[in-house]
Amino acid sequence: MEHYYEKTGDKMHVAERLTAHETGRPATYEDVLRAPPERVAEIIHERLYTHPRPASRHALAGSSLGVIIGNRYHRVDNGGPGGWWILYEPELHRDNQILVPDLAG
């Protein structure tokens, strides 16, 4: 699967390459650790996938969204319920999968 960012005038379209890596066996956490540091590594349905870290605009959008949500729901003194943790690119382990969403809470 392949997506890409491309600039057209003053608009930016997402550029990202999702690469599947064949290991000949179910992928393990060791495969994730061996991935190049400039790539995000995930295991989805026993296959290793990597993609580049988010571009600056994407990272800024995620950070801004985290601030907006975090300010409202993390602290009780802002009128929200409090107690939420908003994390940017956390590494989540579920069953045999390792997922790295842009934002989680």
C-alpha positions as CSV (number, residue, x, y, z in Angstrom):
1,M,0.0,0.0,0.0
2,E,1.4,3.4,-0.9
3,H,0.3,6.9,-0.2
4,Y,2.2,10.1,-0.9
5,Y,2.3,13.7,0.0
6,E,2.6,16.2,-2.8
7,K,2.4,19.9,-2.8
8,T,0.0,21.5,-5.2
9,G,0.0,25.3,-5.0
10,D,-0.6,26.1,-1.4
11,K,-2.2,22.7,-0.5
12,M,-0.3,19.8,0.9
13,H,-1.4,16.2,0.2
14,V,-0.1,13.4,2.5
15,A,3.0,11.5,1.3
16,E,3.6,8.3,3.0
17,R,4.8,4.9,2.0
18,L,3.6,1.8,3.9
19,T,6.0,-1.0,3.2
20,A,5.3,-4.7,4.0
21,H,8.4,-6.7,4.9
22,E,8.3,-10.5,4.2
23,T,10.1,-12.4,7.0
24,G,9.0,-15.9,6.0
25,R,7.6,-16.3,9.5
26,P,5.3,-14.4,11.9
27,A,7.0,-11.0,12.7
28,T,8.2,-10.5,16.2
29,Y,9.1,-7.6,18.4
30,E,12.8,-8.2,17.5
31,D,11.8,-7.3,13.9
32,V,10.3,-4.0,15.2
33,L,13.5,-3.2,17.1
34,R,15.6,-3.9,14.0
35,A,13.7,-1.4,11.9
36,P,15.6,1.8,10.9
37,P,15.1,4.6,13.5
38,E,13.7,7.0,10.8
39,R,10.7,4.6,10.2
40,V,7.8,3.6,12.4
41,A,7.5,-0.2,12.6
42,E,4.2,-2.0,13.3
43,I,3.1,-5.7,13.3
44,I,-0.3,-6.2,11.9
45,H,-1.7,-9.7,11.5
46,E,1.8,-11.2,12.0
47,R,3.3,-9.0,9.2
48,L,5.9,-6.3,9.7
49,Y,5.0,-2.9,8.2
50,T,7.1,0.3,8.2
51,H,6.4,3.8,7.2
52,P,8.2,7.1,7.5
53,R,7.8,9.3,10.6
54,P,5.1,11.9,10.0
55,A,6.0,15.0,8.0
56,S,6.2,18.3,9.9
57,R,2.7,19.5,9.0
58,H,1.2,16.1,10.0
59,A,3.1,16.1,13.3
60,L,2.0,19.7,14.0
61,A,-1.6,18.8,13.3
62,G,-1.4,15.8,15.7
63,S,0.4,17.9,18.4
64,S,-2.2,20.6,18.1
65,L,-5.1,18.2,18.3
66,G,-3.4,16.6,21.4
67,V,-3.2,20.0,23.0
68,I,-6.8,20.8,22.3
69,I,-8.1,17.5,23.6
70,G,-5.6,17.3,26.4
71,N,-6.4,20.8,27.7
72,R,-10.1,20.0,27.8
73,Y,-10.0,16.5,29.2
74,H,-6.7,16.0,31.0
75,R,-7.2,18.6,33.7
76,V,-10.3,19.1,35.9
77,D,-9.7,22.8,36.3
78,N,-10.5,23.4,32.6
79,G,-14.1,22.3,33.1
80,G,-13.5,18.8,31.7
81,P,-13.8,15.5,33.4
82,G,-10.0,15.1,33.9
83,G,-8.0,11.9,33.9
84,W,-7.4,11.5,30.2
85,W,-3.9,10.9,28.9
86,I,-3.4,12.0,25.3
87,L,-0.3,10.4,23.7
88,Y,1.4,11.1,20.4
89,E,2.5,8.0,18.5
90,P,2.4,5.5,21.4
91,E,3.5,1.9,20.8
92,L,0.5,-0.2,21.6
93,H,0.8,-4.0,22.2
94,R,-2.4,-6.0,21.7
95,D,-2.3,-9.8,21.4
96,N,0.4,-10.4,18.8
97,Q,0.1,-7.0,17.2
98,I,2.1,-3.8,17.7
99,L,0.4,-0.7,16.5
100,V,1.5,2.9,16.5
101,P,-1.4,5.3,16.0
102,D,-0.8,9.0,15.4
103,L,-2.7,9.9,18.5
104,A,-4.3,7.9,21.3
105,G,-6.2,8.7,24.5
